[in-house]
Amino acid sequence: MEAKIYDHVPNSGIVHMPGRSFPAVAIQGDTLSTMLSSAISFMDMAKKHADEDMYYEALMLAERLKGHLIHYEEVLIKEGFDKPYIMNIKDLEFEQEFQNT
């Protein structure tokens, strides 16, 4: 399997994976973990502002990012890399129901 790299900037790049019609954005794992932290912060803000819609949108984003990071960590372990962040992704649990604080 060989990917074509079209461009790269700090923390991301544009790559074309074999078998895919369109190129993708490849984001560094530490940047992805920061994005997850932001999604979690949005969930907290949504609770404080009693914004149920924002909470569920942020929850969906957090769950998707968590899934990507779990897979990322599995590949890092398999290939012998340390993870570039300290957050314990697998142990993160999100409240599935909106509860205004």
Biopython code that builds the backbone (N, CA, C, O; Angstrom):
import numpy as np
from Bio.PDB.StructureBuilder import StructureBuilder

atoms = [
    (1, "MET", "N", (0.857, -1.174, 0.000)),
    (1, "MET", "CA", (0.000, 0.000, 0.000)),
    (1, "MET", "C", (0.899, 1.232, 0.000)),
    (1, "MET", "O", (1.819, 1.345, 0.810)),
    (2, "GLU", "N", (0.621, 2.144, -0.913)),
    (2, "GLU", "CA", (1.422, 3.353, -1.000)),
    (2, "GLU", "C", (0.497, 4.557, -1.126)),
    (2, "GLU", "O", (-0.402, 4.577, -1.968)),
    (3, "ALA", "N", (0.724, 5.556, -0.285)),
    (3, "ALA", "CA", (-0.058, 6.786, -0.338)),
    (3, "ALA", "C", (0.752, 7.866, -1.034)),
    (3, "ALA", "O", (1.977, 7.910, -0.924)),
    (4, "LYS", "N", (0.055, 8.730, -1.747)),
    (4, "LYS", "CA", (0.719, 9.861, -2.396)),
    (4, "LYS", "C", (0.523, 11.093, -1.519)),
    (4, "LYS", "O", (-0.600, 11.419, -1.132)),
    (5, "ILE", "N", (1.623, 11.773, -1.211)),
    (5, "ILE", "CA", (1.557, 12.996, -0.411)),
    (5, "ILE", "C", (1.550, 14.184, -1.361)),
    (5, "ILE", "O", (2.491, 14.373, -2.132)),
    (6, "TYR", "N", (0.496, 14.978, -1.307)),
    (6, "TYR", "CA", (0.380, 16.152, -2.168)),
    (6, "TYR", "C", (0.978, 17.394, -1.525)),
    (6, "TYR", "O", (1.618, 18.201, -2.199)),
    (7, "ASP", "N", (0.770, 17.546, -0.232)),
    (7, "ASP", "CA", (1.252, 18.742, 0.456)),
    (7, "ASP", "C", (1.262, 18.459, 1.950)),
    (7, "ASP", "O", (0.556, 17.574, 2.434)),
    (8, "HIS", "N", (2.063, 19.215, 2.663)),
    (8, "HIS", "CA", (2.051, 19.102, 4.119)),
    (8, "HIS", "C", (2.383, 20.447, 4.734)),
    (8, "HIS", "O", (3.156, 21.238, 4.193)),
    (9, "VAL", "N", (1.785, 20.671, 5.858)),
    (9, "VAL", "CA", (2.039, 21.845, 6.687)),
    (9, "VAL", "C", (2.237, 21.312, 8.095)),
    (9, "VAL", "O", (1.967, 20.136, 8.340)),
    (10, "PRO", "N", (2.694, 22.127, 9.019)),
    (10, "PRO", "CA", (2.844, 21.603, 10.379)),
    (10, "PRO", "C", (1.548, 20.959, 10.885)),
    (10, "PRO", "O", (0.473, 21.555, 10.807)),
    (11, "ASN", "N", (1.666, 19.764, 11.390)),
    (11, "ASN", "CA", (0.588, 19.006, 12.027)),
    (11, "ASN", "C", (-0.453, 18.393, 11.095)),
    (11, "ASN", "O", (-1.407, 17.778, 11.572)),
    (12, "SER", "N", (-0.299, 18.545, 9.771)),
    (12, "SER", "CA", (-1.238, 17.882, 8.866)),
    (12, "SER", "C", (-0.660, 17.803, 7.459)),
    (12, "SER", "O", (0.330, 18.458, 7.136)),
    (13, "GLY", "N", (-1.298, 16.990, 6.638)),
    (13, "GLY", "CA", (-0.883, 16.856, 5.249)),
    (13, "GLY", "C", (-2.045, 16.396, 4.397)),
    (13, "GLY", "O", (-3.050, 15.903, 4.910)),
    (14, "ILE", "N", (-1.902, 16.560, 3.092)),
    (14, "ILE", "CA", (-2.907, 16.097, 2.148)),
    (14, "ILE", "C", (-2.347, 14.843, 1.481)),
    (14, "ILE", "O", (-1.328, 14.899, 0.793)),
    (15, "VAL", "N", (-3.020, 13.714, 1.692)),
    (15, "VAL", "CA", (-2.541, 12.435, 1.166)),
    (15, "VAL", "C", (-3.657, 11.743, 0.391)),
    (15, "VAL", "O", (-4.840, 11.929, 0.674)),
    (16, "HIS", "N", (-3.255, 10.941, -0.593)),
    (16, "HIS", "CA", (-4.221, 10.170, -1.372)),
    (16, "HIS", "C", (-3.957, 8.693, -1.103)),
    (16, "HIS", "O", (-2.931, 8.146, -1.508)),
    (17, "MET", "N", (-4.890, 8.066, -0.420)),
    (17, "MET", "CA", (-4.765, 6.664, -0.058)),
    (17, "MET", "C", (-5.192, 5.788, -1.231)),
    (17, "MET", "O", (-6.120, 6.140, -1.960)),
    (18, "PRO", "N", (-4.531, 4.662, -1.419)),
    (18, "PRO", "CA", (-4.901, 3.743, -2.506)),
    (18, "PRO", "C", (-6.362, 3.304, -2.380)),
    (18, "PRO", "O", (-6.845, 3.020, -1.284)),
    (19, "GLY", "N", (-7.040, 3.255, -3.496)),
    (19, "GLY", "CA", (-8.421, 2.795, -3.509)),
    (19, "GLY", "C", (-9.448, 3.863, -3.181)),
    (19, "GLY", "O", (-10.649, 3.606, -3.264)),
    (20, "ARG", "N", (-9.008, 5.044, -2.815)),
    (20, "ARG", "CA", (-9.932, 6.127, -2.485)),
    (20, "ARG", "C", (-10.039, 7.087, -3.661)),
    (20, "ARG", "O", (-9.056, 7.314, -4.367)),
    (21, "SER", "N", (-11.218, 7.649, -3.875)),
    (21, "SER", "CA", (-11.421, 8.573, -4.990)),
    (21, "SER", "C", (-10.804, 9.942, -4.745)),
    (21, "SER", "O", (-10.348, 10.601, -5.679)),
    (22, "PHE", "N", (-10.792, 10.365, -3.491)),
    (22, "PHE", "CA", (-10.339, 11.709, -3.174)),
    (22, "PHE", "C", (-9.229, 11.683, -2.129)),
    (22, "PHE", "O", (-9.168, 10.768, -1.308)),
    (23, "PRO", "N", (-8.353, 12.684, -2.159)),
    (23, "PRO", "CA", (-7.321, 12.801, -1.122)),
    (23, "PRO", "C", (-7.949, 13.066, 0.250)),
    (23, "PRO", "O", (-9.115, 13.445, 0.357)),
    (24, "ALA", "N", (-7.153, 12.858, 1.279)),
    (24, "ALA", "CA", (-7.592, 13.050, 2.659)),
    (24, "ALA", "C", (-6.663, 14.026, 3.371)),
    (24, "ALA", "O", (-5.560, 14.314, 2.908)),
    (25, "VAL", "N", (-7.129, 14.517, 4.484)),
    (25, "VAL", "CA", (-6.295, 15.330, 5.363)),
    (25, "VAL", "C", (-5.782, 14.404, 6.458)),
    (25, "VAL", "O", (-6.574, 13.790, 7.172)),
    (26, "ALA", "N", (-4.479, 14.298, 6.594)),
    (26, "ALA", "CA", (-3.868, 13.496, 7.663)),
    (26, "ALA", "C", (-3.469, 14.453, 8.783)),
    (26, "ALA", "O", (-2.713, 15.398, 8.562)),
    (27, "ILE", "N", (-3.977, 14.204, 9.972)),
    (27, "ILE", "CA", (-3.736, 15.087, 11.119)),
    (27, "ILE", "C", (-2.878, 14.358, 12.142)),
    (27, "ILE", "O", (-3.114, 13.184, 12.429)),
    (28, "GLN", "N", (-1.897, 15.039, 12.687)),
    (28, "GLN", "CA", (-1.026, 14.469, 13.718)),
    (28, "GLN", "C", (-1.854, 14.041, 14.933)),
    (28, "GLN", "O", (-2.858, 14.676, 15.258)),
    (29, "GLY", "N", (-1.437, 12.976, 15.594)),
    (29, "GLY", "CA", (-2.163, 12.443, 16.744)),
    (29, "GLY", "C", (-2.290, 13.416, 17.892)),
    (29, "GLY", "O", (-3.339, 13.479, 18.533)),
    (30, "ASP", "N", (-1.232, 14.188, 18.171)),
    (30, "ASP", "CA", (-1.327, 15.145, 19.273)),
    (30, "ASP", "C", (-2.324, 16.251, 18.945)),
    (30, "ASP", "O", (-3.008, 16.752, 19.837)),
    (31, "THR", "N", (-2.411, 16.632, 17.680)),
    (31, "THR", "CA", (-3.398, 17.626, 17.261)),
    (31, "THR", "C", (-4.804, 17.054, 17.401)),
    (31, "THR", "O", (-5.721, 17.752, 17.832)),
    (32, "LEU", "N", (-4.974, 15.800, 17.041)),
    (32, "LEU", "CA", (-6.271, 15.139, 17.176)),
    (32, "LEU", "C", (-6.692, 15.057, 18.644)),
    (32, "LEU", "O", (-7.869, 15.234, 18.960)),
    (33, "SER", "N", (-5.744, 14.790, 19.540)),
    (33, "SER", "CA", (-6.078, 14.729, 20.968)),
    (33, "SER", "C", (-6.477, 16.108, 21.492)),
    (33, "SER", "O", (-7.336, 16.212, 22.367)),
    (34, "THR", "N", (-5.862, 17.162, 20.966)),
    (34, "THR", "CA", (-6.241, 18.526, 21.344)),
    (34, "THR", "C", (-7.652, 18.834, 20.851)),
    (34, "THR", "O", (-8.425, 19.494, 21.546)),
    (35, "MET", "N", (-7.984, 18.359, 19.660)),
    (35, "MET", "CA", (-9.339, 18.545, 19.135)),
    (35, "MET", "C", (-10.361, 17.817, 20.011)),
    (35, "MET", "O", (-11.459, 18.326, 20.234)),
    (36, "LEU", "N", (-10.006, 16.634, 20.505)),
    (36, "LEU", "CA", (-10.889, 15.902, 21.412)),
    (36, "LEU", "C", (-11.083, 16.691, 22.704)),
    (36, "LEU", "O", (-12.203, 16.786, 23.208)),
    (37, "SER", "N", (-10.015, 17.251, 23.240)),
    (37, "SER", "CA", (-10.129, 18.078, 24.452)),
    (37, "SER", "C", (-11.070, 19.253, 24.220)),
    (37, "SER", "O", (-11.853, 19.607, 25.102)),
    (38, "SER", "N", (-10.996, 19.855, 23.041)),
    (38, "SER", "CA", (-11.898, 20.966, 22.710)),
    (38, "SER", "C", (-13.346, 20.497, 22.655)),
    (38, "SER", "O", (-14.235, 21.187, 23.155)),
    (39, "ALA", "N", (-13.597, 19.337, 22.057)),
    (39, "ALA", "CA", (-14.960, 18.802, 21.992)),
    (39, "ALA", "C", (-15.506, 18.559, 23.397)),
    (39, "ALA", "O", (-16.677, 18.827, 23.666)),
    (40, "ILE", "N", (-14.663, 18.054, 24.286)),
    (40, "ILE", "CA", (-15.080, 17.832, 25.679)),
    (40, "ILE", "C", (-15.397, 19.163, 26.349)),
    (40, "ILE", "O", (-16.365, 19.260, 27.103)),
    (41, "SER", "N", (-14.593, 20.188, 26.083)),
    (41, "SER", "CA", (-14.860, 21.526, 26.627)),
    (41, "SER", "C", (-16.186, 22.069, 26.112)),
    (41, "SER", "O", (-16.932, 22.695, 26.864)),
    (42, "PHE", "N", (-16.489, 21.832, 24.821)),
    (42, "PHE", "CA", (-17.766, 22.278, 24.262)),
    (42, "PHE", "C", (-18.930, 21.578, 24.957)),
    (42, "PHE", "O", (-19.978, 22.186, 25.180)),
    (43, "MET", "N", (-18.751, 20.306, 25.300)),
    (43, "MET", "CA", (-19.797, 19.587, 26.028)),
    (43, "MET", "C", (-20.046, 20.250, 27.379)),
    (43, "MET", "O", (-21.194, 20.441, 27.778)),
    (44, "ASP", "N", (-18.968, 20.600, 28.082)),
    (44, "ASP", "CA", (-19.092, 21.267, 29.383)),
    (44, "ASP", "C", (-19.769, 22.632, 29.244)),
    (44, "ASP", "O", (-20.631, 22.986, 30.048)),
    (45, "MET", "N", (-19.372, 23.395, 28.221)),
    (45, "MET", "CA", (-19.986, 24.710, 27.993)),
    (45, "MET", "C", (-21.468, 24.572, 27.669)),
    (45, "MET", "O", (-22.286, 25.376, 28.118)),
    (46, "ALA", "N", (-21.806, 23.559, 26.894)),
    (46, "ALA", "CA", (-23.209, 23.347, 26.535)),
    (46, "ALA", "C", (-24.050, 23.091, 27.777)),
    (46, "ALA", "O", (-25.175, 23.578, 27.880)),
    (47, "LYS", "N", (-23.506, 22.327, 28.720)),
    (47, "LYS", "CA", (-24.232, 22.078, 29.966)),
    (47, "LYS", "C", (-24.426, 23.373, 30.741)),
    (47, "LYS", "O", (-25.516, 23.651, 31.241)),
    (48, "LYS", "N", (-23.359, 24.164, 30.837)),
    (48, "LYS", "CA", (-23.433, 25.422, 31.595)),
    (48, "LYS", "C", (-24.432, 26.391, 30.984)),
    (48, "LYS", "O", (-25.050, 27.178, 31.700)),
    (49, "HIS", "N", (-24.595, 26.342, 29.661)),
    (49, "HIS", "CA", (-25.499, 27.259, 28.968)),
    (49, "HIS", "C", (-26.838, 26.610, 28.621)),
    (49, "HIS", "O", (-27.637, 27.173, 27.873)),
    (50, "ALA", "N", (-27.069, 25.431, 29.167)),
    (50, "ALA", "CA", (-28.328, 24.701, 28.957)),
    (50, "ALA", "C", (-28.650, 24.542, 27.472)),
    (50, "ALA", "O", (-29.799, 24.693, 27.056)),
    (51, "ASP", "N", (-27.628, 24.238, 26.684)),
    (51, "ASP", "CA", (-27.790, 24.080, 25.235)),
    (51, "ASP", "C", (-27.693, 22.595, 24.879)),
    (51, "ASP", "O", (-26.613, 22.071, 24.608)),
    (52, "GLU", "N", (-28.838, 21.944, 24.888)),
    (52, "GLU", "CA", (-28.884, 20.500, 24.657)),
    (52, "GLU", "C", (-28.410, 20.123, 23.249)),
    (52, "GLU", "O", (-27.704, 19.128, 23.082)),
    (53, "ASP", "N", (-28.793, 20.908, 22.238)),
    (53, "ASP", "CA", (-28.367, 20.613, 20.866)),
    (53, "ASP", "C", (-26.851, 20.670, 20.731)),
    (53, "ASP", "O", (-26.239, 19.790, 20.126)),
    (54, "MET", "N", (-26.251, 21.713, 21.302)),
    (54, "MET", "CA", (-24.792, 21.836, 21.245)),
    (54, "MET", "C", (-24.126, 20.666, 21.967)),
    (54, "MET", "O", (-23.101, 20.153, 21.518)),
    (55, "TYR", "N", (-24.712, 20.253, 23.079)),
    (55, "TYR", "CA", (-24.149, 19.135, 23.838)),
    (55, "TYR", "C", (-24.079, 17.872, 22.978)),
    (55, "TYR", "O", (-23.041, 17.213, 22.922)),
    (56, "TYR", "N", (-25.176, 17.540, 22.315)),
    (56, "TYR", "CA", (-25.195, 16.303, 21.534)),
    (56, "TYR", "C", (-24.309, 16.385, 20.292)),
    (56, "TYR", "O", (-23.727, 15.380, 19.884)),
    (57, "GLU", "N", (-24.201, 17.559, 19.692)),
    (57, "GLU", "CA", (-23.271, 17.725, 18.567)),
    (57, "GLU", "C", (-21.830, 17.533, 19.037)),
    (57, "GLU", "O", (-21.044, 16.849, 18.381)),
    (58, "ALA", "N", (-21.490, 18.140, 20.175)),
    (58, "ALA", "CA", (-20.137, 17.994, 20.722)),
    (58, "ALA", "C", (-19.875, 16.551, 21.147)),
    (58, "ALA", "O", (-18.763, 16.048, 20.988)),
    (59, "LEU", "N", (-20.893, 15.887, 21.684)),
    (59, "LEU", "CA", (-20.764, 14.481, 22.074)),
    (59, "LEU", "C", (-20.469, 13.609, 20.859)),
    (59, "LEU", "O", (-19.591, 12.748, 20.915)),
    (60, "MET", "N", (-21.191, 13.823, 19.766)),
    (60, "MET", "CA", (-20.941, 13.035, 18.552)),
    (60, "MET", "C", (-19.522, 13.264, 18.042)),
    (60, "MET", "O", (-18.847, 12.322, 17.626)),
    (61, "LEU", "N", (-19.071, 14.514, 18.076)),
    (61, "LEU", "CA", (-17.710, 14.831, 17.648)),
    (61, "LEU", "C", (-16.695, 14.155, 18.563)),
    (61, "LEU", "O", (-15.733, 13.555, 18.083)),
    (62, "ALA", "N", (-16.899, 14.248, 19.874)),
    (62, "ALA", "CA", (-15.976, 13.638, 20.835)),
    (62, "ALA", "C", (-15.898, 12.124, 20.639)),
    (62, "ALA", "O", (-14.811, 11.549, 20.682)),
    (63, "GLU", "N", (-17.038, 11.483, 20.425)),
    (63, "GLU", "CA", (-17.033, 10.030, 20.228)),
    (63, "GLU", "C", (-16.289, 9.632, 18.956)),
    (63, "GLU", "O", (-15.557, 8.642, 18.940)),
    (64, "ARG", "N", (-16.481, 10.412, 17.888)),
    (64, "ARG", "CA", (-15.790, 10.109, 16.628)),
    (64, "ARG", "C", (-14.280, 10.301, 16.788)),
    (64, "ARG", "O", (-13.497, 9.463, 16.339)),
    (65, "LEU", "N", (-13.872, 11.393, 17.420)),
    (65, "LEU", "CA", (-12.441, 11.641, 17.631)),
    (65, "LEU", "C", (-11.834, 10.570, 18.533)),
    (65, "LEU", "O", (-10.719, 10.107, 18.291)),
    (66, "LYS", "N", (-12.568, 10.179, 19.572)),
    (66, "LYS", "CA", (-12.086, 9.121, 20.460)),
    (66, "LYS", "C", (-11.855, 7.834, 19.675)),
    (66, "LYS", "O", (-10.839, 7.166, 19.868)),
    (67, "GLY", "N", (-12.780, 7.482, 18.799)),
    (67, "GLY", "CA", (-12.624, 6.279, 17.984)),
    (67, "GLY", "C", (-11.377, 6.328, 17.116)),
    (67, "GLY", "O", (-10.646, 5.342, 17.012)),
    (68, "HIS", "N", (-11.135, 7.483, 16.491)),
    (68, "HIS", "CA", (-9.926, 7.635, 15.672)),
    (68, "HIS", "C", (-8.667, 7.503, 16.530)),
    (68, "HIS", "O", (-7.691, 6.875, 16.120)),
    (69, "LEU", "N", (-8.697, 8.095, 17.715)),
    (69, "LEU", "CA", (-7.515, 8.049, 18.583)),
    (69, "LEU", "C", (-7.268, 6.655, 19.145)),
    (69, "LEU", "O", (-6.115, 6.261, 19.318)),
    (70, "ILE", "N", (-8.314, 5.909, 19.430)),
    (70, "ILE", "CA", (-8.128, 4.529, 19.892)),
    (70, "ILE", "C", (-7.428, 3.718, 18.804)),
    (70, "ILE", "O", (-6.484, 2.981, 19.089)),
    (71, "HIS", "N", (-7.884, 3.850, 17.572)),
    (71, "HIS", "CA", (-7.240, 3.136, 16.468)),
    (71, "HIS", "C", (-5.799, 3.615, 16.286)),
    (71, "HIS", "O", (-4.898, 2.806, 16.068)),
    (72, "TYR", "N", (-5.585, 4.915, 16.374)),
    (72, "TYR", "CA", (-4.247, 5.501, 16.270)),
    (72, "TYR", "C", (-3.310, 4.885, 17.312)),
    (72, "TYR", "O", (-2.186, 4.498, 16.993)),
    (73, "GLU", "N", (-3.783, 4.797, 18.563)),
    (73, "GLU", "CA", (-2.959, 4.226, 19.633)),
    (73, "GLU", "C", (-2.666, 2.752, 19.381)),
    (73, "GLU", "O", (-1.559, 2.290, 19.659)),
    (74, "GLU", "N", (-3.632, 2.011, 18.864)),
    (74, "GLU", "CA", (-3.398, 0.594, 18.553)),
    (74, "GLU", "C", (-2.283, 0.442, 17.523)),
    (74, "GLU", "O", (-1.436, -0.444, 17.645)),
    (75, "VAL", "N", (-2.282, 1.303, 16.511)),
    (75, "VAL", "CA", (-1.234, 1.261, 15.484)),
    (75, "VAL", "C", (0.107, 1.670, 16.082)),
    (75, "VAL", "O", (1.130, 1.057, 15.776)),
    (76, "LEU", "N", (0.117, 2.700, 16.931)),
    (76, "LEU", "CA", (1.369, 3.117, 17.572)),
    (76, "LEU", "C", (1.988, 1.965, 18.360)),
    (76, "LEU", "O", (3.188, 1.710, 18.259)),
    (77, "ILE", "N", (1.171, 1.275, 19.140)),
    (77, "ILE", "CA", (1.664, 0.142, 19.932)),
    (77, "ILE", "C", (2.226, -0.935, 19.010)),
    (77, "ILE", "O", (3.325, -1.443, 19.232)),
    (78, "LYS", "N", (1.467, -1.276, 17.982)),
    (78, "LYS", "CA", (1.886, -2.317, 17.033)),
    (78, "LYS", "C", (3.218, -1.977, 16.370)),
    (78, "LYS", "O", (4.041, -2.862, 16.136)),
    (79, "GLU", "N", (3.429, -0.701, 16.069)),
    (79, "GLU", "CA", (4.636, -0.268, 15.363)),
    (79, "GLU", "C", (5.755, 0.191, 16.293)),
    (79, "GLU", "O", (6.822, 0.584, 15.820)),
    (80, "GLY", "N", (5.530, 0.148, 17.617)),
    (80, "GLY", "CA", (6.580, 0.470, 18.577)),
    (80, "GLY", "C", (6.791, 1.945, 18.868)),
    (80, "GLY", "O", (7.882, 2.347, 19.272)),
    (81, "PHE", "N", (5.753, 2.760, 18.668)),
    (81, "PHE", "CA", (5.847, 4.194, 18.958)),
    (81, "PHE", "C", (5.197, 4.513, 20.295)),
    (81, "PHE", "O", (4.256, 3.837, 20.712)),
    (82, "ASP", "N", (5.701, 5.543, 20.966)),
    (82, "ASP", "CA", (5.021, 6.110, 22.127)),
    (82, "ASP", "C", (3.955, 7.067, 21.618)),
    (82, "ASP", "O", (4.089, 7.629, 20.531)),
    (83, "LYS", "N", (2.890, 7.255, 22.406)),
    (83, "LYS", "CA", (1.892, 8.229, 21.978)),
    (83, "LYS", "C", (2.386, 9.636, 22.330)),
    (83, "LYS", "O", (3.075, 9.814, 23.335)),
    (84, "PRO", "N", (2.040, 10.634, 21.514)),
    (84, "PRO", "CA", (2.569, 11.981, 21.700)),
    (84, "PRO", "C", (1.725, 12.869, 22.619)),
    (84, "PRO", "O", (1.816, 14.094, 22.542)),
    (85, "TYR", "N", (0.919, 12.276, 23.473)),
    (85, "TYR", "CA", (0.074, 13.028, 24.400)),
    (85, "TYR", "C", (-0.119, 12.175, 25.643)),
    (85, "TYR", "O", (0.166, 10.978, 25.632)),
    (86, "ILE", "N", (-0.609, 12.801, 26.729)),
    (86, "ILE", "CA", (-0.739, 12.063, 27.989)),
    (86, "ILE", "C", (-2.171, 11.601, 28.282)),
    (86, "ILE", "O", (-2.380, 10.769, 29.164)),
    (87, "MET", "N", (-3.141, 12.126, 27.561)),
    (87, "MET", "CA", (-4.537, 11.768, 27.792)),
    (87, "MET", "C", (-4.732, 10.257, 27.638)),
    (87, "MET", "O", (-4.210, 9.649, 26.704)),
    (88, "ASN", "N", (-5.491, 9.656, 28.569)),
    (88, "ASN", "CA", (-5.801, 8.230, 28.501)),
    (88, "ASN", "C", (-7.124, 8.066, 27.745)),
    (88, "ASN", "O", (-8.200, 8.135, 28.339)),
    (89, "ILE", "N", (-7.032, 7.852, 26.456)),
    (89, "ILE", "CA", (-8.194, 7.860, 25.568)),
    (89, "ILE", "C", (-9.172, 6.725, 25.871)),
    (89, "ILE", "O", (-10.378, 6.961, 25.952)),
    (90, "LYS", "N", (-8.679, 5.512, 26.038)),
    (90, "LYS", "CA", (-9.572, 4.356, 26.217)),
    (90, "LYS", "C", (-10.435, 4.467, 27.464)),
    (90, "LYS", "O", (-11.542, 3.930, 27.498)),
    (91, "ASP", "N", (-9.943, 5.160, 28.492)),
    (91, "ASP", "CA", (-10.700, 5.278, 29.737)),
    (91, "ASP", "C", (-11.681, 6.447, 29.747)),
    (91, "ASP", "O", (-12.443, 6.602, 30.701)),
    (92, "LEU", "N", (-11.674, 7.268, 28.704)),
    (92, "LEU", "CA", (-12.609, 8.392, 28.643)),
    (92, "LEU", "C", (-14.029, 7.876, 28.492)),
    (92, "LEU", "O", (-14.307, 7.028, 27.644)),
    (93, "GLU", "N", (-14.914, 8.389, 29.312)),
    (93, "GLU", "CA", (-16.329, 8.060, 29.196)),
    (93, "GLU", "C", (-17.108, 9.357, 29.134)),
    (93, "GLU", "O", (-16.839, 10.288, 29.893)),
    (94, "PHE", "N", (-18.067, 9.419, 28.235)),
    (94, "PHE", "CA", (-18.868, 10.621, 28.054)),
    (94, "PHE", "C", (-20.281, 10.367, 28.551)),
    (94, "PHE", "O", (-20.831, 9.280, 28.372)),
    (95, "GLU", "N", (-20.864, 11.386, 29.181)),
    (95, "GLU", "CA", (-22.266, 11.288, 29.584)),
    (95, "GLU", "C", (-23.113, 11.247, 28.323)),
    (95, "GLU", "O", (-23.040, 12.152, 27.493)),
    (96, "GLN", "N", (-23.913, 10.206, 28.178)),
    (96, "GLN", "CA", (-24.721, 10.030, 26.974)),
    (96, "GLN", "C", (-26.016, 10.838, 27.012)),
    (96, "GLN", "O", (-26.629, 11.078, 25.972)),
    (97, "GLU", "N", (-26.427, 11.252, 28.189)),
    (97, "GLU", "CA", (-27.665, 12.017, 28.334)),
    (97, "GLU", "C", (-27.344, 13.429, 28.793)),
    (97, "GLU", "O", (-26.510, 13.631, 29.675)),
    (98, "PHE", "N", (-28.006, 14.395, 28.193)),
    (98, "PHE", "CA", (-27.822, 15.794, 28.561)),
    (98, "PHE", "C", (-28.418, 16.031, 29.933)),
    (98, "PHE", "O", (-29.588, 15.737, 30.180)),
    (99, "GLN", "N", (-27.604, 16.562, 30.813)),
    (99, "GLN", "CA", (-28.070, 16.940, 32.145)),
    (99, "GLN", "C", (-27.529, 18.328, 32.420)),
    (99, "GLN", "O", (-26.326, 18.513, 32.603)),
    (100, "ASN", "N", (-28.415, 19.289, 32.447)),
    (100, "ASN", "CA", (-28.020, 20.666, 32.685)),
    (100, "ASN", "C", (-27.510, 20.817, 34.115)),
    (100, "ASN", "O", (-28.131, 20.333, 35.061)),
    (101, "THR", "N", (-26.358, 21.502, 34.263)),
    (101, "THR", "CA", (-25.812, 21.712, 35.614)),
    (101, "THR", "C", (-26.156, 23.076, 36.131)),
    (101, "THR", "O", (-25.780, 23.426, 37.250)),
]
sb = StructureBuilder()
sb.init_structure("model")
sb.init_model(0)
sb.init_chain("A")
sb.init_seg("    ")
for serial, (resi, resn, name, xyz) in enumerate(atoms, 1):
    if name == "N":
        sb.init_residue(resn, " ", resi, " ")
    sb.init_atom(name, np.array(xyz, "f"), 0.0, 1.0, " ", f" {name:<3s}", serial, name[0])
structure = sb.get_structure()
